[in-house]
């Protein structure tokens, strides 16, 4: 797969997005399970299909752009709210970026690494060996480190924050059983990670909301940053509710680029909790 990804990485971004959009619609039309979950999740948030129709193609673009982002030349990036990063760095604080499955979440970490310096992102290692090797190789970029969802990974993120560096999380990702609590997400209980609050409490880092808007016609991306008001509550249930509310606010900025087909309300996997 790696040679194929390297080959596709040479294609222009508009071509990759066009290919991805076609794949997105193909998956939507051919998979009743995926289509039903997409529509149910959107309806849970109050959106009819007409409002989120564009998200079908955007989900495919998320896949189509991967070769370019992992193996290709840097993409065009615009910034909205970069002064929030500069203020946190100027105060000597680490930064915790909270990013939902919205737009291109891969590019937010890459953009920070290119412009500001070291960032560590949390990820769940792939189960298949070939995919794990592909992901580990592709994400090993300058100033961009990855931390697995293990105790060692949590310690790695804490060290980065205490050194004044940044970390990135997808708090609308369903964590393994024992690493979250049930909290409302668009009015329905979803198993929600408690890690962001623990990291913030132990490191004193600045919380920022971030997402990568995918610009039309393959023109690049705009990294949008939003200020987090106040502190995350110490109590896990309250912290999860606050985190989900923050993610909801970002999704409502651009519901056409949210990954509505993601199984947000699934039961957590039974794994060994770190």
N, C-alpha and C positions, 0 to 999 in steps of 0.2 A: 504493500500500500504506500509505503514511503516514496518510492520512485514516481508513482502516479500523482501523489500530492505535490511533489516538487515540480512535476510537469505542469499541472494545473495552475500552480502558483505564478506561472509566467503569463497567464491570460489576463486581459484587462479586467478590472473590477466590475465594470458594467456587464461584461460577458458572463462573469461568474454569478452575478446577481440575477441575470436573466435565466441562466440555467437553474439556479436555486429556486427562483419563483415557479418555474415549471415543475420542479420536483415537489414543491410545497403543495401545489394544487393537485398533483398526481396522488400524493399521500392522503390528502383530504378526501378525494373522491373514491379512492380504492380501499380505505380503511374505515369501516363503520365505527370501530371502537374509538379511534382517534377523532373522527368527526363528531361523535356523540360527546366525548369529553370536552372538545373544543367549544361546542355550542353550549353545553351545560355550564362550563366555567364562565363563559362570557355572560350568559343569562344570569348567573349568580351575582355578577358584578353590575347587573342592570343594563347590559348592552344586547341589542338585537343583532342579528347577523349583518345587517346592512351597515352598522356602525363599525364592525370589526372585520369586515370582509378582507381588507387589505392585510390583516395579520396572517392569512393563509399563505400568501406569497412571501411575507416577511419571515415566516418560520423556515421556509425553504432557503431564503437568502442567508439565513444564519448558518446553514450547512454549506451552501455554495461558496461563501467567502472564506471558510476555514483554511483552504490551501494557501491563499494569499496572505492571510494573517499569520499563519504559522511558518511559512517557508518563503514568502515573497518579499518584495521591497516594501518599505514603510508606506502606509496609506496617508492620504490627506486628512488632517485633523484640525478641527476648529474647537474653540473653548468657550464655554459660557459659565462664568463663576470661578475662574482660576484664582481670583484674588482671595477666595476662601482658603485655598491651599496655602497660598503665600502667607496669609495671616497666621495659620496654625504652625507653619514651619518657622515663621519669625518668632513665635512664642516658645519655640523649642519643644513642641508637643508632637507626639506621634499622631497618626491619623488612621481612623478606622473607616473605610469606605463601605457603605451598605448599598448594594446594587441588586435590583430584582432581575428576573428573567425578561428583561425589557430591552429592545433594540439589540445592539451588539455589545454584550457585556465583556467579551474578550478584549475589545479595543480600549476599554477604560483603563485597565491595568497596563497595557502596552503604552498607552499615551502618557500615563504618569511616569513610567520608567524612562521613557525617552526624554521627557521634559524636566522632571524634578529629581529623579534618583531612585534608590532602592524601594521596592514594594514586594510584599509577600502575599500570595493569594492562596486561599484554602481550596482544596479540591479533593474529590473522592477518587482514589486510584481506580483505573479501569480493571475489570476482573479478567479480561482476556489478555494474554501476554503480548500479542502482536499490537493491540491497541494501546496497552500501557507503554510499550516501547515507543510507539509513534507519538503519543501525547508528551511523554517525558522529554523526548528529543526536541519536539517542536516548541515547547514552552520554555526551554532553557535559553532565554535571551538575556542580554546585558541588563543588570539592575532588576530583573524579574525572577523571583524565586517562588517555588511552590511548596505548600505545606500540606501533608496528607491529613485526613480526618482521624488522627490518632493522638495519643497523649504527647508523643514527640512533636507532632505538628503544632499542637496548641502551645507547647513550650517555645517552639521556634517563632511563633507569631508574637508571643509575649516578649521574647528577647528583642525582636525587631521594634516593637512599640516602645520599649524602655530605652532603646537606642535612638529614639526620635524618628524612626522610619514609619512607613505606611503599610497597612495590610488591607486586603479586600475580601469581602464575604458576600455570598448570595443568601440573605436571610430568608428568602421564600423557598429555599431548597429544603426538602423534607429530611431531617437528620435521622440517624439510627435511633432505635428505641432507647430511652434513658438519657438522651442528650437534648430533650426538648420538652415542651408542655403544649397542651391544646389551647389555642387562642383564636378568636375570630379573624377571618380574612375575607373581606367582602361579605360579612354577615354569616359566614359558616365556619365552624371550628376546623382549624387546620393544625397539624403537628408542627410546631415552630421551634427553631433552635434558640437556646439561651446563651450561646457562646458570645454574641456581641456584647451583651451586658457584662458578662464576666471579664472579658478582655478590657472593656472600658473602665470597670471598677478597679482592676488590678494594675492598670498602667497609667490611668489619668489621661488617656489619649482623647483627641478631638474626634467627634462623630460627624461624618459628612454623608449626605445622600448623593449618589452618582448614577448616571446611566449614559449609554452611548447611542445617540440618535443616528440612525442609518439614513443618510441623505439620498434623495431620489437620483435615478439615472447613474448610480455608481460614482457620485461626486465626492465620496468620502464619508466622514463621520463628524458629528458635533458632540463633544463630551459635555454633558450638562451636570452642573453641581448645584446642590441645594443645601442650605444650612439646616442643621439639626437644632431645634429649639429646646433648650434646657438639657437635662441629663437623663439617661435611661434609668428608670426606676430600679432599685436594688432587688425588689421582689420579683422572682422569675415570671410569674403570670402577668404582672403589670408590665414588665419589660417586653414580653412577647407581644402583648397587645399594642404597645407603643411602636415596636418594630414593624408589625404588620400594618399599622396605620400609616407609617412612613412609606412603606412599599406601595400601599394603595394610592397615596398621593402622587407618586411618580407614575404609576400605571395610568392614572387618569389624565396625566399630561399628554399621553400618546397611546391610547388603547390599541391603535392599529399596529403597534409594534410589540405588543406583549405576547408571550408564548402561551396562549390560551390552551394549547394542547398538553401542557405540562400537568402531570397528575399531582396537583397541589394538595388534594384532600385525601390522598392514599394513607393507608396505615404504615407506620414506620417499620423499617426492617429490623429484625432482631439480630443485632450485632453486638460484639463485645464493646461496651462503652468505655472510653478512656477515662 
